[in-house]
Amino acid sequence: MIQPIQSRISIRAILHAALFSFCMMLIYWFFREIVPTADGDRIWRMVEGGVWFYRRSLLAQAMARAIYVLTSPFGWNGIDALHLYSVLSGGFFVFFSVLMACVLPYSSRWPLFLILTAGFGRIFCGHIEYYALVAAMTALYLLVGSLVLQKRVSFVWAALAYSLLCWTHLMGLFLFPSLLVLWVITGGKRSAMRDLALGLISLGLIFVFLHCAHWLGVNLHGQLYGQHLLRLFDVGDTGMYYPLFSVRHFQEWGRIQIACGAMFWPLLFIALSRRNIVLVVRDRYLLFFASVWLLYQGYSLVWHIDLGPENDWDLFAAGFVPMAWLVGILLHLRRSSRPISLVLIGAVLVSFLPVIGSAVDHARIGMRGKGNVHIYGWEETPVEIYFSGRPVGREIRGVLMGEHELRVLAKERKSIHRQMVGVAPNITVRVVLPPLAAGQDSLRLPQAVPDEAGSLRPPVQSEPPLLQ
């Protein structure tokens, strides 16, 4: 029989959780991603452009936009606001996870160790996407569900936590059967079903809001789910890369499993002794965690990733939160000897090295900061200048370091010039436009280099610009 540990949440435990989450937020902020990639570029433009609600991520987009509104008077842009959004979500996630460690009647050393060393932790390092808050709300849902299993709170709170997860991102809809699993585990009482229905009123408000937003004068952006679910055998003219039952689909699904938690699957097979397999079915906590994890896995199997596993891994990061708790508890119950435990710890740390390397690479430590861009040429004709998709003047100040697209349109001459500009911290980049040619669409891709005055400008090319 399992010897459960006394579970409790004291004021001291809450203070310890808050202190630990604050320390982790400092680490997340230090390793924040500097240059947005993939969908991140679109998201920060929406945040700066006044978009409050995105259909699949209502609360996440609203929170990111609110942070920008509060911080923009201090000179913060949309990227800075999304950095803070991601780091704050990481703080909530760690806070809820530490409280969970106090609630569960098992040792929490293995689960917390796996959570802090998992690849999905990168979403809290200033990652410019919505999914950091989704992971935090998943941790809250697991915490409240555990409290319901201990009969500390009524079932209505579990339904409210689940509804909050769905408000954050509609992927939470895939987890609805886990609420029914929780209801069955707690006895399947009619009173609990009434609490469930009461708590799900806030979930129903999502669909009311989605259908009635235009009556309230609220502009909704983005799409819902149907067009992103994988077709079974033939993609037809959907634009998808592969159907559900295809080799490529399972290859990319496997690469996402490695990116978010390389050691979870090996540790799961190690921890699944015959006794533990029986416990997953009989133990209330393990059964609840397993249901949430398997439903998240189902979501990852039926969802089409447009940008490939290298960019869309964050879509499924939240699904590894319940897996971390499930595997961690099973490892604790496996009761391996000290030498074997040390070997497993070493293996987990080794698997964490690529995660650290990737975080350091995206953080661009030692190369952070903002620079300026001055544009010369084409003074004889009116021009429209777009820098990273935004209309600007010839002098652009406070540009975040990294690669940016410059597009200059001379309307009278019907000439367009495109160029990638590399911005370095605390340096002015001089961009000299090529000679104006009527009706010519030119594309130049050189990097800016220092000139004799210490500013940057594109290198001189002997070849004519490429025609598009």
Secondary structure, DSSP 8 states (H G I E B T S, - for coil): ----------HHHHHHHHHHHHHHHHHHHHT---S--TTHHHHHHHHHTT--EETT-HHHHHHHHHHHHHHGGGT--HHHHHHHHHHHHHHHHHHHHHHHHHHSSS--HHHHHHHHTSGGGGGGSS-SSSHHHHHHHHHHHHHHHHHHHTTSS-HHHHHHHHHHHHHH-GGGGGGHHHHHHHHHHTT--HHHHHHHHHHTHHHHHHHHHHHHGGGGT--EES--SGGGB--SS--TTS--S--SSSHHHHHHHHHHHHHHHTTHHHHHHHH--HHHHHHHHH-HHHHHHHHHHHHHHHHHHHB--TT-HHHHGGGGGGGHHHHHHHHHHHHHHHT--HHHHHHHHHHHHHHHHHHHHHHHHHHTTT---EEEEEEES-TTS-EEEEETTEEE-SEEEEEESEEEEEEEEETTTTEEEEEEEEE-TT-EEEEE-----TT-EEEE----EE-TTS-EE----SS--EE-
